[in-house]
Amino acid sequence: MDGELAELFAFHIPVWEIILRGSAIYWFLLLLFRFILRRDAGSLGIADLLFVVLIADASSNAMQGEYRSIAEGFVLLATLAAWNYMLDWASYRSKAIKRLMEPPPEPLIRDGKMVWKALKRNLITEDELKSKLREKGIEAMDAIRLAYLESDGQISVLERAGPQSGAGKQHDQPAPRRPGAG
C-alpha cells in the first residue's frame, strides 16, 4: 500500500521536460489564437480562454492516470498557471506587451459608413454587423458616429448626438439630474 501511494507522487518524467512541454504548447496555442483566430474569444481574453482549455486538459490527464503520477500533473498545472500569471502581470505593467497580447480596437463604421477593408479583414459580413447593431437597438447606420470591433470580439458603438436613427428615435441617455434641481 505504501509503495502504491509513493508511486502516485513519484516522477517518471524529468521535471524540466514537463515544464518544457507545457510551455511549448501554451505559447504555440497562444500565438495561434492571437494571430490566426483573432477575435473569436467572445468576452474572455484569448489568454484566459487558452488557460481554461489547457487547465481542463491537463487536469483531465492527471486525474485519468495518463501521467504516471499526480506530481507530474501538478508540475504541468503549475507551469500553465505561472505562464498565465506572468502574461497578465506583464500586460498590466507594459503597454507594449499588452498591445502584443491584445489586438487594438478596429473601426468598423465611421460616420455612418461601413469600413469595408476592416470588415473583410475580420471576416464580418454586412448582415452580421447589422444584426449586432439591431441587438443594441440601432436600426440605421447614419445613427452611428463610430463602431469598433474590440479586442474581446465585442462591437462597441458611439452614436451621433440627436435623433438621427432614421426612425427619429433618440438613442442618447438623458443627463442625470442633480439632487435638489427642480
C-alpha positions in Angstrom: 0.0 0.0 0.0 2.8 2.5 0.9 4.6 1.6 -2.3 1.5 2.3 -4.4 0.9 5.7 -2.6 4.5 6.7 -3.1 4.2 5.8 -6.8 1.4 8.3 -7.2 3.7 11.1 -6.3 6.9 9.8 -7.9 8.3 11.5 -11.0 8.8 9.2 -14.1 9.4 12.1 -16.5 12.1 14.7 -15.8 10.5 17.9 -14.3 12.3 20.0 -17.0 10.6 18.0 -19.7 7.1 18.6 -18.2 7.8 22.3 -17.9 9.2 22.5 -21.5 6.3 20.6 -23.0 3.7 22.7 -21.1 5.4 25.9 -22.1 5.8 24.9 -25.7 2.1 24.0 -26.1 1.0 27.1 -24.1 3.0 29.5 -26.4 2.0 27.7 -29.6 -1.7 27.9 -28.8 -1.5 31.4 -27.5 0.2 32.6 -30.8 -2.3 30.6 -32.8 -5.3 32.1 -31.0 -3.8 35.6 -31.0 -2.8 35.9 -34.7 -4.9 33.3 -36.5 -8.2 33.2 -34.6 -8.1 36.9 -33.7 -11.4 37.8 -32.2 -13.3 34.6 -31.7 -12.9 34.5 -27.9 -16.1 36.3 -27.0 -16.0 38.2 -23.8 -13.0 36.3 -22.4 -9.5 37.3 -23.2 -7.6 34.9 -25.5 -5.0 34.1 -22.9 -7.8 33.4 -20.3 -9.7 31.1 -22.7 -6.5 29.3 -23.6 -5.7 28.9 -19.9 -9.1 27.4 -19.1 -8.8 24.9 -22.0 -5.3 23.8 -21.1 -6.0 23.5 -17.4 -9.0 21.3 -18.2 -7.0 19.1 -20.5 -4.0 18.9 -18.1 -6.3 18.2 -15.1 -8.1 15.5 -17.1 -4.9 13.7 -18.0 -3.6 13.9 -14.4 -6.9 12.6 -13.0 -7.3 9.8 -15.6 -3.8 8.5 -14.9 -2.3 9.3 -18.3 0.6 10.7 -16.3 2.4 8.2 -14.3 2.0 10.3 -11.2 0.0 13.1 -9.7 3.1 15.1 -9.1 3.8 15.3 -12.9 0.3 16.7 -13.3 0.9 19.2 -10.6 4.1 20.4 -12.3 2.3 20.8 -15.6 -0.6 22.7 -14.0 1.8 24.9 -12.1 3.7 25.7 -15.3 0.5 26.7 -17.1 -0.7 28.8 -14.2 2.7 30.5 -14.0 2.7 31.5 -17.7 -0.9 32.8 -17.4 0.0 34.9 -14.3 3.2 36.2 -15.9 1.4 37.3 -19.1 -1.3 39.0 -17.1 1.3 40.7 -14.9 3.5 41.7 -17.9 0.4 43.1 -19.8 -0.5 45.2 -16.8 3.0 46.6 -16.4 3.9 47.1 -20.1 1.8 48.8 -22.8 4.0 47.1 -25.5 3.2 43.6 -24.2 -0.5 44.5 -23.8 -0.5 45.6 -27.5 1.2 42.3 -28.4 -1.3 40.2 -26.5 -4.5 42.1 -27.4 -5.4 43.4 -30.8 -6.3 47.1 -30.8 -9.9 48.2 -31.4 -10.6 48.4 -35.1 -13.2 50.8 -36.6 -16.0 49.0 -38.5 -18.2 52.1 -39.1 -17.1 55.7 -39.4 -19.7 58.5 -39.7 -22.5 56.1 -40.7 -20.3 54.3 -43.4 -19.0 50.8 -43.2 -15.2 50.4 -43.3 -15.2 47.5 -45.8 -11.5 46.8 -45.5 -11.8 46.2 -41.8 -14.9 44.1 -42.2 -13.2 41.9 -44.8 -10.0 41.6 -42.7 -12.0 40.4 -39.7 -14.4 38.2 -41.8 -17.5 40.1 -40.7 -20.4 40.2 -43.2 -22.7 43.2 -43.6 -25.6 41.1 -42.3 -23.6 40.0 -39.2 -22.7 43.6 -38.4 -26.3 44.8 -38.9 -27.5 42.0 -36.6 -25.2 43.1 -33.9 -26.4 46.7 -34.3 -30.0 45.6 -34.0 -29.2 43.8 -30.8 -28.0 47.2 -29.5 -31.3 48.8 -30.6 -29.7 50.6 -33.6 -31.6 50.3 -36.9 -29.9 52.9 -39.1 -26.2 53.3 -39.9 -26.5 57.0 -40.0 -27.1 57.0 -36.3 -23.5 55.8 -35.7 -20.5 58.0 -35.4 -18.1 55.2 -34.7 -18.4 51.4 -34.2 -15.4 49.4 -33.1 -14.5 45.7 -33.1 -13.0 45.4 -29.6 -10.1 43.1 -28.6 -12.6 40.7 -27.0 -14.7 40.3 -30.1 -17.5 42.6 -29.0 -18.7 45.5 -31.0 -18.9 48.9 -29.3 -20.9 51.8 -30.8 -20.6 55.5 -30.3 -23.7 57.2 -31.6 -24.2 60.6 -33.0 -25.9 63.2 -30.8 -29.6 63.8 -31.5 -32.3 61.7 -33.3 -30.5 60.6 -36.4 -31.5 56.9 -36.4 -33.6 57.3 -39.5 -36.7 56.5 -37.5 -36.5 59.6 -35.4 -35.6 57.6 -32.2 -33.4 59.3 -29.6 -30.5 56.9 -28.6 -28.7 59.2 -26.2 -29.2 58.7 -22.4 -30.6 61.8 -20.7 -28.2 63.7 -18.5 -28.6 62.8 -14.8 -30.5 65.3 -12.7 -28.7 67.0 -9.8 -30.3 66.4 -6.4 -32.5 69.4 -5.4 -32.8 70.6 -9.0 -36.5 71.2 -9.8 
